[in-house]
Amino acid sequence: MNIGIVCYPTYGGSGVVATELGIGLAKRGHKVHFLSYARPQRLNEFEHNIDFHEVAVNVYPLFEYPPYDLALASHMVNLIKYQKLDVLHVHYAIPHATSAYLAREILGEQGRQVAILTTLHGTDITIVGSDPSYLPVVEFSINKSDSVTAVSEYLRDETYEKFGTTRNIHVIPNFVDLDRFKRVERTHFKKAICPDGELVLTHVSNFRKVKNVSHTVEVFARVLQQGIKAKLLLVGDGPDRINVESRCRELGVCDHVRMLGKQEKVEEILSISDLFLMPSGSETFGLAALEAMSCGVPVISSDVGGLPGLNIDGETGFVCKLGDIDAMGDAAISLLRDPEKLEAFSKAARKRAEMFELDKIVQQYESHYIRILKKVRGTVEA
């Protein structure tokens, strides 16, 4: 199949999933065309069967805000027309699904031969989609897609509740590359970070306010207060970083916290980690937690969104009430003080991650493409 994948190129989960999916499909022999305003972060090496098409948006004095959605639709038209796309898989409802519908309408009967699949990831439904300014467009785009998938049952149910749509939304969960995200020996790296044999707590995110990174620092402070020798590694960057740094200073933990910024090889950091902290206020799946679990790192998480369905409380980590810093701190301390328990949780975390193995989920998407393509082309031919 010729498959077009449209995504945001940022470090967020939707871009990661879209990129890893495309790479997986290319390895299975499909021709994959990525379409975005910049090269996706994880598409950083040459891959056979993969092309990248950059959406250039020309700036004119008339436009205070350049119309990216229209430029994207024009690029989609060219891809469908000249690359003979079978499937156009858009990640995030707006503007991607909206642009896909416009491109198909422009192409008329030729456009009807392309199956449009929209994958919902989270904030396109829970935040952006709930904004009255966008709600009608999101609802229209969902209903005009040939098929819609969501990355968790939680997100599917939220979509039904917020939009009242009666169409079938298929759940295909996020996934992890078990070969890449596995625990490997990094003795020298850990020694450099933890010269006195400290335990390592880690957090990875885009440092948006909803990620509650400051809560991570507060949990860590409670760990230190109990006399546990530990380091906190904060991976990522974003608008809330300055507040996180300020909280570190207020709690007097700066000497024990490392701000590592954005990192390509997160798996190496996870390989030296003992606990992963995820106190998010919104998380429709929890891809960062899954990658940590795949590296054998137990997770202390909040109880929001898809996290309770991924992180099994009392087995792969602990799930605590949102904002309950004391409970998260107690959970972290209970594991860090009990090496045997920590090891058991580590093994359970890896075993849980194996249920979301990349190739299994790529096969689900591949089968789904075939089903909707047959439906679309059967309708056209009839």
NORTAUR-V495128 format. One record per residue. SS is DSSP state (@ for helix, = for strand, . for the rest). OMEGA is omega in radians with two decimals (none if undefined). Layout:
ss:omega
SS:OMEGA
SS:OMEGA
This chain:
ss:omega
.:2.95
=:-2.99
=:3.02
=:3.11
=:-3.11
=:-3.09
.:2.94
.:-3.03
.:-3.00
.:-3.09
.:-3.12
.:-3.06
@:-3.09
@:3.12
@:3.11
@:-3.12
@:-3.13
@:-3.11
@:3.14
@:3.09
@:3.13
@:3.11
@:3.11
@:3.12
@:3.12
@:3.12
@:3.10
.:3.01
.:3.13
.:3.05
=:-3.04
=:3.11
=:3.07
=:-3.10
=:-3.14
=:-3.13
.:3.05
.:-3.12
.:3.12
.:-3.01
.:-3.09
.:3.03
.:-2.97
.:3.09
.:3.08
.:3.12
.:3.09
.:3.10
.:3.13
=:3.00
=:3.06
=:-3.13
=:-3.12
=:3.10
.:3.12
.:3.13
.:3.13
.:-3.11
.:3.10
.:-3.13
.:-3.13
.:-3.05
.:3.03
.:3.08
.:-3.12
.:-3.05
.:-3.11
@:-3.08
@:3.12
@:3.07
@:3.12
@:3.13
@:3.12
@:3.09
@:3.08
@:3.11
@:-3.13
@:3.12
@:-3.13
@:-3.04
@:-2.99
@:3.10
.:3.08
.:-3.12
.:3.00
.:-3.09
=:3.00
=:-3.06
=:-3.09
=:3.14
=:-3.05
.:-3.03
@:-3.12
@:0.02
@:-2.93
@:-3.13
@:3.11
@:3.12
@:3.13
@:3.10
@:3.14
@:3.14
@:-3.13
@:3.11
@:3.11
@:-3.08
@:3.10
.:-3.06
.:3.10
.:3.12
@:-3.13
@:-3.14
@:-3.09
.:3.08
=:3.13
=:3.09
=:3.09
=:3.06
=:3.12
=:-3.06
.:-3.14
.:-3.03
@:3.05
@:3.10
@:-2.98
@:-3.11
.:-3.10
.:-3.08
.:3.14
.:3.11
.:-3.13
@:-3.13
@:-3.05
@:-3.00
@:-3.13
@:-3.13
@:3.11
@:-3.13
@:3.12
@:-3.07
@:3.09
@:-3.07
@:-3.13
@:3.06
.:3.11
.:3.08
=:3.13
=:3.04
=:3.06
=:-3.03
.:3.08
.:3.08
@:3.11
@:-3.11
@:3.07
@:-3.10
@:3.09
@:3.13
@:3.09
@:-3.08
@:-3.04
@:-3.05
@:3.11
.:-3.14
.:3.14
.:-3.11
.:-3.12
.:3.06
=:-3.09
=:3.08
=:2.99
.:-2.99
.:3.00
.:-2.99
.:-3.13
=:3.07
.:-3.06
.:3.13
.:3.11
.:-3.10
.:3.08
.:-3.09
.:3.12
.:-3.11
.:3.10
.:-3.03
@:-3.08
@:3.11
@:-3.12
@:3.13
@:3.12
@:-3.14
@:-3.02
.:-3.07
.:-3.13
.:3.09
.:-3.14
.:2.98
=:-3.04
=:2.99
=:-3.02
=:3.00
=:3.11
=:3.07
.:3.08
.:3.02
.:2.95
.:-3.07
@:-3.09
@:-3.13
@:3.08
.:-3.11
@:3.09
@:3.08
@:3.07
@:3.14
@:-3.13
@:3.07
@:-3.14
@:3.13
@:3.10
@:3.09
@:3.14
@:-3.12
@:3.13
.:3.07
.:3.12
.:3.11
.:-3.04
=:3.02
=:3.05
=:3.10
=:3.12
=:-3.07
=:3.14
.:-3.14
.:3.14
.:-2.99
.:-3.09
.:-3.07
@:-3.10
@:3.11
@:3.11
@:3.12
@:3.12
@:3.14
@:3.08
@:3.14
@:3.14
@:-3.10
@:3.10
.:-3.08
.:-3.03
@:-3.11
@:-3.09
@:-3.09
=:3.07
=:3.07
=:-3.00
=:-3.13
=:3.13
.:-3.09
.:3.10
.:-3.06
.:-3.13
@:-3.09
@:3.13
@:3.09
@:3.12
@:-3.12
.:3.11
.:-3.07
.:3.10
.:3.12
=:3.08
=:-3.11
=:-3.13
=:-3.09
.:-2.99
.:3.04
.:3.09
.:-3.11
.:-3.05
.:3.05
.:-3.12
.:-3.08
@:3.14
@:3.10
@:3.13
@:3.13
@:3.07
@:3.14
@:3.12
@:3.08
.:3.10
.:-3.13
.:3.07
=:-3.03
=:2.94
=:-3.03
=:2.97
=:-3.05
.:-3.03
.:2.98
.:-3.08
.:-3.06
@:3.13
@:3.11
@:3.14
@:-3.09
.:-3.06
.:-3.05
=:3.13
.:-3.13
.:3.11
.:-3.11
=:3.11
=:3.10
=:-3.06
=:3.12
.:-3.12
.:3.08
.:-3.12
.:-3.08
@:-3.13
@:-3.13
@:3.11
@:3.11
@:3.13
@:-3.14
@:3.13
@:-3.11
@:-3.12
@:3.12
@:-3.08
@:3.14
.:-3.07
.:-3.08
@:-3.13
@:3.11
@:3.12
@:3.12
@:3.12
@:3.11
@:3.13
@:3.13
@:3.13
@:3.13
@:3.11
@:-3.14
@:3.11
@:-3.13
@:-3.12
@:3.09
@:-3.10
@:-3.11
=:-3.00
@:-3.01
@:3.11
@:-3.09
@:3.07
@:3.09
@:3.11
@:3.11
@:-3.14
@:3.12
@:3.14
@:3.08
@:-3.09
@:-3.13
@:-3.07
@:3.10
@:3.09
@:3.14
@:-3.11
@:-3.07
@:3.04
@:3.12
@:-3.13
@:-3.11
@:3.12
.:none
